[in-house]
């Protein structure tokens, strides 16, 4: 019997989308809908300015060790831009990065154009432009500080406490 559930990647993606939708809708003051469309997972509108409409692609990853980096490849960039253009929206990407111990979850939300601009800025540490796509390099303290304190990146940290692996009397690992 395989100890790992094959649906966990799908569940992680759904969790990331729901978490970003909750964050935007309940904390950041937007109207949101999960659309699960090619190119975008969420659409959002600013409650105070309905002209600000966003198409959001969410990428969720769980990392076994504290060297999280994630690529938003050219294919997904093009799909997001196409969706946003067709629906007259601003393309945005959201990253949900969960540490290996499941103690915290870092959420980064930024406009795709700002992502590209930061990646092209050789003085900005933490975001890069590789041949396969735009990359968040959440790998060093300096990179994390730059990313988490940038005016162009909305950063939220969700911390979990009192985690237990004792579920219905059965010990397991997270």
C-alpha angles and dihedrals in degrees: 000000000000111000093205120078111231091213095062094096090053091046091049090052092049090048091052093049093048092046093051091046090051092047094049096041103040104027108023097042104243134132107238142187129185104228103171091206128153103275100014136049099186137026120203137184126196108246092218098043114030090188088073101083123166135200107203129197113197123206117188126190137171115209125207092210136022098270101093117173126157134190125217098203128216093251092058092042090055093046091051093047091049093050092046093049093048092052097036094245138136112254113237133175125207125196123200108193118185120192120235095254091049090234096127144010123212116205120195121184123183141153112262091235090053090048090055092045093051091046091054092049105094090196094059112087119204103041123070143178112227128175090259095050149284114331137202107210102199089169111110135038091248092051092047092049092050094048096042094048100041116120089220095057125069105215127191127173120205115195125196121211134186093025114174133184092206101104118170089341095305120116117222142146129259 
